[in-house]
Amino acid sequence: NHKRLDKPQAKMIADVLDVLRNTVKTLGLPLEVSLRDANILAKSALGFLDIGVSKAFNEALKLATLLVVDGAFKDPRNAEQLVGALDPILKIDVNAYSNATADSNICPLDLE
């Protein structure tokens, strides 16, 4: 329900949520993926565009998703599996994510 999202952007968020939901289910994690998460991802991605952190929506959505993954998945193995599942949609470099999250001094925004 974001007025600024066009149909391809809304579809990309829906695809990300589907992958999140399926991966959480496959891993047997006690997490719920809901429409509220879509709202968080949309607001975060649009915010990254507004402040100039990202120039393209898919890059902004990638950053928003990585922040959610980093915050929700304390076990790095689960986070890596989720990031790997999202790669076809968001084109995330799993190796860069793994290396960066192994060093707690690196901010997820530096993964760009």
Sequence and secondary structure as in RCSB ss.txt:
>XXXX:A:sequence
NHKRLDKPQAKMIADVLDVLRNTVKTLGLPLEVSLRDANILAKSALGFLDIGVSKAFNEALKLATLLVVDGAFKD
PRNAEQLVGALDPILKIDVNAYSNATADSNICPLDLE
>XXXX:A:secstr
  TT  HHHHHHHHHHHHHHHHHHHHHT S    HHHHHHHHHHHHHHHHTTS SSHHHHHHHHHHHHHHHH  S
HHHHHHHHHHHHHHH   HHHHHHHHHSTTS GGGG 
